[in-house]
Every structure is written in C-alpha cells, then in structure tokens.
Amino acid sequence: MKAKQKTLGILLVLILLAGAALAFVVNANTQAEQAASAAEEGTIPLSSFAVEDLTQIQYTYQEETLLLNYDGENWTLADDPDYHLNQTLCNSMAAALCDFNAKRQLTAEEGESYGTESPLFIVQVTAAGQTNRFTFGDTNPVTGDIYLQKEGDEVIYTASSSKAECFEYTKGALFESFNPTGLSSSELEQVEYTVSEGDQSYTVCLQAVSQPVEEDAADSTESAESEAVEYTTVWRLTSEPDAVLDETVLDQIFSSLTSYVSGQITGAALADYGLDAPAVTVRATTSDTVVNLRYSIAEDGCYLWVEGDDSIYRVDLTTVQNLCRTPAELTGTANTETASES
C-alpha cells in the first residue's frame, strides 16, 4: 500500500514538473514571437497616439496633396467633403501612424539623401494638438525597408515598407464605390427610359403588374376549397401589355439602375460631361419616390447624374447599353425582325 502511494506521489511530481516545463516553453515561444514582431515593426518610436485623438492626415503622393479630416467616426476630404471616401483605406493610414516605430536610425552620409530630396511621398499627421511630418524616400533593395526622415531630426530612419504602402493612393484610388441612385430592383414599380440617337429617339415604359400565380390542374381543387389566391409580380410593356418579356434583358436593365459607380466628380457642370444632352434619361418609380437619371457617352467614358445630386459619377459602357434596349429586344422579337428584313 505504501509502495503504491509512493509511486503515485512520484507520478504527481513528474506531472507537475512536465506542466511547469510546458508553461516555460510556451512562455519562451510567446516572448520570442513578440520579440520577432517588435523587430519586424521596429522599436524606435516616431509617433504614438490614440486614434480618438487623431484629427487630420495630410499626404502628398504623385504630386497630389490630400488633406483628410477625422471627426472620431468618419473621414472626409477637407476641400471636397461630398467625395465618397473609402473609410477602410483611411483607417489603415491612421493605424500605421498611431503606433509608428522605426527599425534603425542612420547618420546620413555626405551627399546621400536616401531619396528624401525627391520623396515618394510626404505625410503629416495631427493628433492631440501635435503635428508630426515624415518624408519617405527610397527602398532598401536588400531588406525591403523604406528610408524616411522625421521633421526636426537630422538622422535617417528605416521602417517597414508596410507603413508606407497604405499612403500610395491618389484621390481617384481613395474613392469607395457605391450606388448613388439609392434604388433596389425589388422596390421598383415603374421604369421609363428615353434613348436619344441623333435626331431620333424612342421611349420604353415598363410597369410592374401583380397577377395570380398560374396553378397546375392537380392543385386547382385544393386552391378552390381554400379560396386563397397567390399573386406574383411580373413586368409588362405599357405599349404591349400582353407581351411576355425576356427576363434576362429585364435583369440587365434593373442591374444597371442599381449598380455601383466607379468614380465621382464633384462640382462639375453637366455640359462638360455630355449630360446636358444625355444619351439616355430614366424615370424610376418606387412606392416611396421618383428618381430621375441621366446617362451620357463621352469620348473619355460614360457618366451618370442623379437629379438633386451635386456630383457626376463614372459608369461603364455596359451600364448605358443595357438602358438602350428596344421593345423588340425586350419581347425577344428583335432577331425575328432582323431575319425578316434580310
């Protein structure tokens, strides 16, 4: 009995020792990972602040200077507050600066600027009333780190290139695509569009109609007993209410009305983008509102204007082409007519 207790005691001690050894190894690995992470990001502090204290980031990239204001929740362009900024990209810039460490500091050799005289970009950040300015230069071809200089310091620093990559965006690249019409396919009740081709034009009016769902003969008796009628929504041409329309063509039209735009121009004149004499005008009706749209096809691209909006938006050619569908294309008789003419 005593021998068995002694054996159990020895096993317990061994288990405790093994647990302690495992904890030591885990702790050592954690410290090694933290040290490696710190080495990767750097340990020389250049700027440190809480994100909520951040008020402004200004940076110059490809000879374009952008001033971004932060109100604690959203980012806006100082000189163009209506511009639809990509908030995620702006937040990445803030994250890079709020805990910005360098890896090394160097004494600049005579005649060597490390690219800071013709910088890749310049970043200035203001937080808690303090402003720091950084000039980013060349990239070390061996380590991949970027050289930079902090205003007020004579030394040159190196930092992880990831701290620089988040600023390599022009104003156009900072645009976040969205749907400026505010329409969704499920809410549409009527769509009327007019296509202008030189001196000629044609208008197409599509109407959503509620009609009973067709049932199989086997189900008709049961439906009659329940006296419940199920309805569905179908789309019809007001000029040909009995014609069955091509669902694929309809989907293309609705998709164009609800699609995301690829760019934004604020404060521009409609005439500068061909929107004073548009290729297509659209009147889209829902139960809550009526939205009037204009689309143009210009030499440098296609554009959209939403009535009441101060901006002009870039769209692709397919979007405009989908809104030029003829009644024959909608009813599927376009090919038949072409064959008859030939």
C-alpha positions, 0 to 999 in steps of 0.5 A: 500500500505504501509502495503504491502511494509512493509511486503515485506521489512520484507520478504527481511530481513528474506531472507537475514538473512536465506542466511547469516545463510546458508553461516555460516553453510556451512562455519562451515561444510567446516572448520570442514571437513578440520579440520577432514582431517588435523587430519586424515593426521596429522599436524606435518610436516616431509617433504614438497616439490614440486614434480618438485623438487623431484629427487630420492626415495630410499626404502628398503622393504623385504630386497630389496633396490630400488633406483628410479630416477625422471627426472620431467616426468618419473621414472626409476630404477637407476641400471636397467633403461630398467625395465618397471616401473609402473609410477602410483605406483611411483607417489603415493610414491612421493605424500605421501612424498611431503606433509608428516605430522605426527599425534603425536610425542612420547618420546620413552620409555626405551627399546621400539623401536616401531619396528624401530630396525627391520623396515618394511621398510626404505625410503629416499627421495631427493628433492631440494638438501635435503635428508630426511630418515624415518624408519617405524616400527610397527602398532598401533593395536588400531588406525591403525597408523604406528610408524616411526622415522625421521633421526636426531630426537630422538622422535617417530612419528605416521602417517597414515598407508596410507603413508606407504602402497604405499612403500610395493612393491618389484621390481617384484610388481613395474613392469607395464605390457605391450606388448613388441612385439609392434604388433596389430592383425589388422596390421598383414599380415603374421604369421609363427610359428615353434613348436619344440617337441623333435626331431620333429617339424612342421611349420604353415604359415598363410597369410592374403588374401583380397577377395570380400565380398560374396553378397546375390542374392537380392543385386547382381543387385544393386552391378552390376549397381554400379560396386563397389566391397567390399573386406574383409580380411580373413586368409588362410593356405599357405599349404591349401589355400582353407581351411576355418579356425576356427576363434576362434583358429585364435583369440587365436593365434593373442591374444597371439602375442599381449598380455601383459607380466607379468614380465621382466628380464633384462640382462639375457642370453637366455640359462638360460631361455630355449630360446636358444632352444625355444619351439616355434619361430614366424615370424610376418609380418606387412606392416611396419616390421618383428618381430621375437619371441621366446617362451620357457617352463621352469620348473619355467614358460614360457618366451618370447624374442623379437629379438633386445630386451635386456630383457626376459619377463614372459608369461603364459602357455596359451600364448605358447599353443595357438602358438602350434596349428596344421593345423588340429586344425586350419581347425577344422579337428583335432577331425575328425582325432582323431575319425578316428584313434580310 
